[in-house]
Amino acid sequence: MLTYTTLNGEVVNLAKLTKEEQAHLQRCAAAYRAGMAWGQFTRLVETTENPLLRPTSGYITRAVWEHPLFRAVRDLEDRLGIQQGELAAEPGDALDQDPFADEWLPAADAARRTSVTLAGLHKAIARGDVIARPAKPGGKRLVVSARSLARWTPNRMRQAAGRRAARPAAARV
C-alpha cells in the first residue's frame, strides 16, 4: 500500500510510513474490509490504539491530523460510516473506488500522458505534486502513481518557460 485515494479524490502518499504505522494501516484496512462496526472502527482511528495518538495521549493535534496514516484511516472510518448508515455521503464522493488501488506508470509514459517534459515531471515529483517510487528497489528509474498524476494540473506557463530555456540560444532569436 503505497498510495491511498480519499473519498474526495485526494491521493495520499503512504510510502514513508514506519513499520508500526504500516501495521496499523493494514489492521484498519482488514477491519474495514471485514465490515467492523463503525463505533469499534472509530476506536482504532481515534484512540491510543492508533500509534500516532500514543505520544499525544489520544489528542488529535494538527501534526496527527495532517499525517498520511491518519488521513487514510480517518477516510476509511468515513467510508465505513457511510456504508453502515451512520454518516451521509457528500456529493462527488467516490464510494465505489478501491482507495488502495493504483497503477504505476514509467515516468517517461507519465510525462507523455500529461504533455510535459520529463524534467518538468521530475520537478513536480520533487515538489510532492506527483507521487513516484523507484521501479526496482534501489533503482534510479521512477514509476509514477497514475492516480496522483490524474490529480496534478501542470502549470503550462512554467512548462513553456522551461522549454524556451532549454532551446539553444540560436533557436531563441
N, C-alpha and C positions, 0 to 999 in steps of 0.2 A: 504494500500500500504506500505509494509514493505521492499520490495526489488525492484530494477529496473535493468533490463539487457540491456546494451548498444548494439549498432549495432555490436561492435566488441566482444561482449560476456562478458564484464566485469560486475560483479554483484555489484551493489551499495546498501549499507545499508541505508535505509530511516527511520529506527526505531527511530532515535533521533532528527527528525525534530521538531521544535517548532510548536505550533498550527497555527501561521501565515504562516510558511513555508509549512505546510501540506495543508493549504487552497490554497496557491498559486500553489502548485503542482496539486491539484485537479482541479483548474481553468485551468491550462495549459493542463492537461490530457483531460478535457472536450473539450477545444478548438481544440486540436489535433484530437480527435475522430470526431468532427464536421467538420473537414476539413477546418479550418480557413485559410485564405490566408497566405502564408509564410511570407510576409512582415509584416503583422499585428502580427503574432505569434512572430516574432523576437522582436517586441517591448515588448511583455510580458516577454521575456527572458533577453533582453539586455538593458532595461531602468529601471528607478526607480520604475516601476510597480512591479518589482521583489524585494521582501523585502531585499534580500542580497545586492542590489545595492543602496538602500537609504542611508545607512551610508557612502558610498563611493562616493556619488554624481554621481552615474552612472558609475564609473570606475570599470573595472573588474580587481581586484587585484589577486594575487596568492591565497590568502585565499578564495576569492569568486570562482575562477576557480576550486579549489580543493574541494569545499563544495559539499556534496551529492545532495542537491537540484539543484544547478547549473549544475552539471554533468548530472542529469536526464533531466531537462528541455532543456538544450543545445542539448542533444541527440534527444529529441522529435523534436526540431527545425530542426535538420539534417534529421530526418525521414520524416518530412513534406516537406522539401525542395526537397528530393529525389522523393517523391510521386508526387509532383507538377512540376517536371522537372526543378527545379531551381538549384539543385545540382546533381552531379553524384554519384552513389553508388560506393563503393570500393569493390574489390574482397573479398569475405568472409563475407560481411555484412549480418546479419540475418534480412532481411527485413520483412519476413512473421511471425516472432516471436512476440507474445504479450510481450512487455517489462515489464509489471506488473505481468504477470503470474508466479507463483512459486508453488512448492509443499513443504510441511513441513513434515519432517520425524522425528520420535523419535530418539534421539541421539544414542541409542544402535543399531538401524537399520542402521543409517548412518555410525557408526563405522564398522559394519559388511560389509556394501556395499563397503567400501574403504579398508577393511582388515587392520584396525588399531585398537589399543586398545581404549577403551572409554576414558582413561586418556589422550592418545595422541590426540584424537579428542577435548577434553576439552582444551588442551593446544593450539591447532590450533584456537579454538574459542576465547580464551583469547588473542592470538596474532592478531586477526582480520582476519585470513586467511579464516575462515569459519563463516558465519552469522547464529546466533541462537537466539531464544527467548524463554521465558517460555511457556510451553504448555498451562498453565492456568494463568490468571493474578495473580501475586504474588506467583506463584508456583515455585518449585525448579527444576522440571523435564524440560528438554530442548527439543525443536524440532529444527531441522536444515533445512536451506534452501537447497533444492535439487540442485538449480542452482549454489549456491556458492560451494556446495560440489563437483559438477561436475568439477568446475574450479580449485579446490585445488589438488595439487600433493603432497602427503605425502612424507616426507624425509625418505626413507627406512632405512638409516643408523641410524637416530635418533630413529626410531621405534625399530630397532634391539637393540640399546644400552639400551633403556628403558625396553625392555623385559628381557635382560640379568640382569639388575639391579633389576628387580622385582622378579627374581627367588631366592629361598632360597640358602644360601651360600653352603650347601651340594650339591646342584644340579649343582653348577657352577664349581666344582672341576673336 
